[in-house]
């Protein structure tokens, strides 16, 4: 199944909510005026697109309507798709230019972080990359065991230590093993205790120091995993984590199980962070590289 088929299926609940709402607005108006845009704005906000992002979309639409002299509301859907695609455009690829490249994966527990790492490792291995995982979420034994299962499933090496071990030491061992084994990509899991921000900040700062010391010339991506079912709360989480560590990209999971996929737009628009992957299913192949055009089509 191709990307668009997967994203089309994965966004079904969000598409149903958004498309139906937009069509209701279109059916209620014979011309495009200020009242039309007010109704459209409310509809976008009701679909978990944040107020600031919804206003941005409507402003883009107004410009298109004005410049193209459009008066028929039936033409709005295509313009809306174009506006969303433009908003989401940008470089969404991982920067894997160095060997090794280090991916540090962060996010609250329950967001699908460990599962995402397994799927990401599988994706990278399929492209010919040698991948080594580091189980540095030592706060939970279940996280270590789960990552081992995914490492086996993806067919990649994993470095781990007993529950309660120092996460930075696990990262250190993973970096050493990755270099020794000729890894192209080293992916490190981390704990997601955002409620104890001071501990998390200290832990991530220590991990960053270890990576910078051991692999000063390596590209480093900090990927934040967000649960798509939490809607606008995902945006708040991104802001919180962004205050703790420099995030370079977002991975949004569980979009197939929610009508709140509009929050993806807010993450990109309000935080100016690229969405690099989206999760649209449970299978190992259901983590998809983000494509702005296909995502916009999938919403309608």
C-alpha positions as a printed Julia matrix, in Angstrom:
300×3 Matrix{Float64}:
   0.0    0.0    0.0
   1.41   3.4   -1.02
   1.83   6.44   1.19
  -1.34   8.16   0.05
  -3.45   5.03   0.6
  -2.08   4.7    4.12
  -2.5    8.37   4.98
  -5.97   8.37   3.44
  -7.04   5.48   5.66
  -5.15   6.78   8.69
  -6.78  10.19   8.58
 -10.32   8.92   8.04
 -11.71  10.09  11.4
 -10.09  13.5   11.09
 -11.18  13.8    7.46
 -14.77  12.92   8.31
 -14.9   15.61  10.99
 -13.13  18.28   8.95
 -14.7   17.63   5.55
 -18.21  17.35   6.94
 -17.79  20.57   8.89
 -16.42  22.47   5.91
 -19.14  21.13   3.62
 -21.78  22.26   6.1
 -20.36  25.77   5.98
 -20.2   25.76   2.18
 -23.8   24.54   1.92
 -24.97  27.37   4.17
 -23.65  30.22   2.03
 -24.26  31.4   -1.53
 -21.33  33.81  -1.52
 -17.97  34.18   0.19
 -18.1   37.04   2.68
 -16.84  37.88   6.17
 -19.6   35.86   7.79
 -18.56  32.85   5.7
 -15.0   33.09   6.99
 -16.21  33.47  10.58
 -18.18  30.22  10.27
 -15.23  28.49   8.63
 -12.89  29.66  11.38
 -15.17  28.19  14.06
 -15.35  24.91  12.15
 -11.56  24.63  11.88
 -11.13  25.34  15.6
 -13.74  22.68  16.43
 -11.58  20.14  14.55
  -8.68  20.69  16.98
  -6.88  23.13  14.75
  -5.69  25.77  17.18
  -7.19  29.26  17.02
  -3.97  30.93  15.81
  -3.44  28.28  13.12
  -7.1   28.43  12.02
  -6.81  32.2   11.67
  -3.65  31.77   9.6
  -5.46  29.34   7.27
  -8.39  31.71   6.85
  -6.06  34.62   6.05
  -4.35  32.52   3.39
  -7.77  31.65   1.98
  -8.85  35.29   1.91
  -5.75  36.19  -0.11
  -6.44  33.4   -2.61
 -10.1   34.36  -2.91
  -9.18  38.0   -3.5
  -6.39  37.39  -6.0
  -8.32  34.77  -7.96
 -11.61  36.7   -7.73
 -13.44  33.62  -6.43
 -17.04  34.06  -5.3
 -18.42  30.51  -5.29
 -18.11  28.75  -1.89
 -17.89  25.4   -3.71
 -14.35  26.3   -4.76
 -13.18  26.73  -1.17
 -12.32  23.06  -0.5
  -9.56  22.99  -3.11
  -8.21  26.33  -1.9
  -8.26  25.02   1.66
  -6.27  21.96   0.63
  -3.73  24.18  -1.14
  -3.42  26.48   1.88
  -2.82  23.61   4.29
  -0.24  22.02   1.98
   1.61  25.34   1.71
   1.56  25.75   5.48
   3.01  22.28   6.04
   5.7   22.47   3.36
   9.38  22.41   4.32
  12.28  20.02   4.69
  10.79  17.07   6.56
  13.64  14.63   5.96
  16.03  13.32   8.59
  19.55  14.72   8.38
  21.6   11.51   8.06
  24.66  13.0    6.38
  27.21  11.75   8.92
  28.13   8.19   9.85
  26.96   7.71  12.47
  24.03  10.07  12.91
  22.46  10.14  16.38
  18.68  10.28  16.84
  17.56  11.13  20.36
  13.87  10.28  20.76
  11.9   12.05  23.48
   8.26  12.21  24.54
   5.94  11.43  27.45
   5.28   7.84  28.42
   2.32   6.48  26.52
   2.82   8.6   23.4
   4.1    5.59  21.46
   7.79   6.51  21.74
   9.26   3.03  22.08
   7.04   1.58  19.36
   7.97   4.48  17.09
  11.68   3.81  17.6
  11.18   0.2   16.53
   9.28   1.25  13.4
  11.83   3.95  12.62
  14.65   1.41  12.92
  12.77  -0.87  10.53
  12.28   1.98   8.04
  15.95   2.92   8.11
  17.14  -0.66   7.79
  14.94  -1.09   4.71
  16.86   1.76   3.08
  20.16  -0.03   3.72
  21.16   1.7    6.95
  22.83  -0.2    9.78
  21.02   0.79  12.98
  21.89   0.38  16.67
  19.33   1.14  19.4
  20.05   2.35  22.92
  17.49   1.58  25.66
  18.16   4.7   27.74
  14.65   4.84  29.23
  15.89   2.97  32.29
  13.12   4.35  34.48
  10.76   1.55  33.38
  11.76  -2.08  32.92
   8.8   -2.43  30.56
  10.33   0.18  28.21
  13.58  -1.78  28.0
  11.8   -5.08  27.37
   9.48  -3.52  24.8
  12.38  -1.97  22.89
  14.15  -5.35  22.83
  11.05  -6.89  21.22
  11.01  -4.17  18.57
  14.76  -4.51  17.97
  14.24  -8.23  17.28
  11.29  -7.46  15.02
  13.27  -4.87  13.05
  16.4   -7.02  13.0
  18.73  -4.43  14.56
  21.19  -4.43  17.48
  20.25  -3.02  20.87
  22.32  -1.9   23.86
  20.63  -1.99  27.25
  21.32  -2.04  30.99
  19.27  -3.05  34.04
  16.34  -0.92  35.17
  17.51   2.06  37.22
  20.85   2.4   35.44
  22.15   5.87  34.59
  20.6    6.78  31.2
  23.68   8.75  30.11
  25.87   5.71  30.71
  23.57   3.65  28.48
  23.88   6.29  25.78
  27.67   6.23  26.19
  27.76   2.44  25.78
  25.41   2.7   22.77
  27.59   5.28  21.04
  30.71   3.14  21.59
  28.95   0.04  20.29
  27.5    1.93  17.33
  30.91   3.19  16.23
  32.54  -0.22  16.77
  29.85  -1.98  14.72
  29.88   0.54  11.87
  26.38   1.86  12.48
  24.95   4.47  10.15
  22.3    5.55  12.64
  22.21   5.32  16.44
  18.75   5.76  17.98
  18.45   6.37  21.73
  15.23   6.06  23.73
  14.75   8.36  26.72
  12.45   8.56  29.74
   9.33  10.69  29.42
   8.81  12.07  32.92
   7.65  15.55  31.92
   5.84  15.99  35.24
   9.26  16.05  36.92
  10.75  18.62  34.59
  13.89  19.35  36.63
  14.96  15.69  36.58
  14.18  15.38  32.89
  16.12  18.54  32.07
  19.17  17.36  34.03
  18.99  13.9   32.46
  18.69  15.18  28.88
  21.44  17.76  29.43
  23.77  15.0   30.62
  22.9   12.84  27.6
  23.57  15.78  25.25
  26.97  16.31  26.87
  27.89  12.66  26.38
  26.89  12.72  22.7
  28.74  16.0   22.07
  31.85  14.69  23.79
  31.94  11.26  22.17
  30.7   12.18  18.68
  31.3   15.94  18.29
  31.09  15.84  14.48
  27.98  13.66  14.21
  24.62  15.03  13.1
  22.16  14.94  15.96
  18.37  14.95  15.63
  16.1   15.36  18.66
  12.75  13.85  17.66
   9.69  14.52  19.82
   6.96  11.85  19.68
   3.44  13.22  20.2
   0.22  11.26  20.6
  -2.19  12.53  17.93
  -5.22  11.52  20.0
  -4.43  14.24  22.56
  -5.19  17.03  20.08
  -4.16  20.48  21.28
  -2.51  18.95  24.36
   0.14  17.68  21.96
   1.0   21.29  21.12
   1.38  22.08  24.83
   3.65  19.04  25.27
   5.8   20.19  22.36
   6.18  23.61  23.99
   7.16  22.01  27.3
   9.75  19.69  25.79
  11.05  22.51  23.6
  11.84  24.45  26.77
  13.94  21.51  28.01
  15.85  20.45  24.89
  16.32  21.7   21.31
  13.76  19.72  19.28
  14.6   19.3   15.58
  11.5   17.43  14.45
   8.15  15.93  15.4
   6.71  12.44  14.99
   2.93  12.26  15.45
   1.49   8.84  16.33
  -1.96   7.21  16.47
  -3.53   9.43  13.81
  -5.61   6.48  12.63
  -7.47   6.41  15.95
  -8.49  10.04  16.29
 -10.54  12.87  14.78
  -8.03  15.31  16.28
  -5.44  15.12  13.51
  -5.85  18.85  12.91
  -3.45  19.36  15.82
  -0.63  18.4   13.45
  -1.2   21.72  11.67
  -0.87  23.62  14.94
   2.41  21.9   15.83
   3.94  22.98  12.52
   2.38  26.44  12.39
   2.7   27.58  16.01
   6.05  25.98  16.87
   7.68  26.09  13.43
   8.88  22.5   13.86
   8.91  20.1   10.91
   6.72  17.02  11.16
   9.08  14.26   9.99
   6.95  11.12  10.39
   3.35  10.25  11.15
   1.95   7.01  12.53
  -1.19   5.78  10.78
  -1.54   2.23  12.09
  -0.22  -0.54  14.34
   1.95  -2.36  11.8
   5.72  -2.1   11.53
   5.35  -0.35   8.14
   2.75   2.15   9.37
   5.21   4.88  10.34
   5.31   7.07   7.23
   7.67   9.9    6.23
   5.64  13.09   6.23
   4.51  14.52   2.89
   2.69  17.87   2.99
   0.76  17.44  -0.26
  -0.46  13.95   0.59
  -1.34  14.97   4.13
  -3.47  17.86   2.84
  -5.19  15.54   0.35
  -5.79  13.04   3.13
  -7.67  15.65   5.14
 -10.3   16.07   2.41
